[in-house]
Each structure stands twice: as C-alpha cells, then as structure tokens.
C-alpha cells in the first residue's frame, strides 16, 4: 500500500509510481501535497475496486469511510495522467472542500443521474488541470465527448428530446471550453448549442461555475438556471461534506 511504501517526505517512488507510463513527477508531487494536508491515500497497481470492480482498464478511486482513506486502483502500466486525474478528484473534495452532491431520497434512476452529474461538476475542475499537465490526456477526452455527441438523439420538437439534448450538451460544456477550447469536439458542441439557441446560457453557466469554485451548490443552481427547469430537483438532492 502506498501509505506504507511512500511517505510524504520519501523520494523512493520507484516501488510504485515508476510503473506508470509518462512523466510521474506531477503525480508524485500532487500525492505528496494531498497526503501532506492530512488526507490518507493508498494506491493499488493491478488492483480492482471491491465496490465497482473498476481498475482493470482505467483508474478509479473509492472513499472507504470506515477506514477514513481513499484507495486508488489502476492497471499495471497505466498512463500517469489517469492516476493524476483521480488525485485531482481527491484534492477537489478533501483539500478544496467541494461537497458531494447526492440524492436525498431512494430513487434508483435519480441516484444514478445525480452521481453522474456530480462527477461532471468535479470534472469541470479536474479535466482542465489534467490536460494542462498531461496534454496527451486530451486524446482520451476528445474521444469520450465524441461518443457523447454520437449518442445524442436527433433534434425534434418533443419536450423530452429537447430536455435530453440540452442536459447532455450543457454537461459537456461544463468541461470542454476550459480544457480543450480549440478541439474539434468543442466546436461541434458549440454548434449544437447554438443550433438549439442555448449557447449564451451555456457560456454564462461556465462563467458562474468557474466563479463558484468548490461551492457545488452554487454551481448546480447555475446549471438549473441554464437548463430552464429544476434538474436535478432541488428538493431531492443534498450536498455532503
């Protein structure tokens, strides 16, 4: 475990981080900053999350509340930016103080929607920093958002269709302009938002989210206002520190 093998003041990163592909220096520095702030982090190369089973093909991080520790699982030979990405999530929550948005009632679909949207708001912070440090990460994110666009239903006048398209496009816009402003996929998202008449609201949204910083409740309210309807429903979500 990283807690045992790599202390805050240790330079012996070869036992663990040297298995990563790419420049490990930013990973080591960020890890030390987080642990130095009092947050416990353990890493498991080649391990899988006991909660989700993830970690075999990409990095994932779990909070183990009973132990008070974050555990990061990732494939042996993972790209360094994947671990850096997970560490940024941890810094946003435990160092910057961003709460977790969660469903306050037990509705399976609502819980999934809120978990995904919470991750999007984290990514508004995480992904620009990840790409600024590891430019190669942009390849992954451009492919990911291209798949999102490909899954977008064709426009129609049906209310459900309009809502689905607007939610999907605004979720992408939380991340793209500040992380990959000149990428092809960003231009495509901009075109779709403009076509729907939503581009001004989308740009106002990312400004307000940037100003909100770790205040996720303010960021989510800006998202609702950009959408023009109550999603996620204010009465059914809470923010957990």
ABEGO torsion letter per residue (X at the ends): XAAAABBAABABAAAAAAABBEBAAAAAAAAAAAAAAGBBBBBBBGBBBAAAGBGAABBBBBBBAAAGBBBBBBBBGBBAAAAAAAAAAAAAAAAAGBBBBBBABBBAAAAAAAAAAAAAAAAAAAAAAAAAABAAAAAAAAAAAAAAAAABBBBBABAAAAAAAAAAAAAAAAAAAAABAABAAAAAAAAAAAAAGAAAAAAAAAAAAAAAEABAAAAAAAAAAAAGBBOBBAAABBBBX
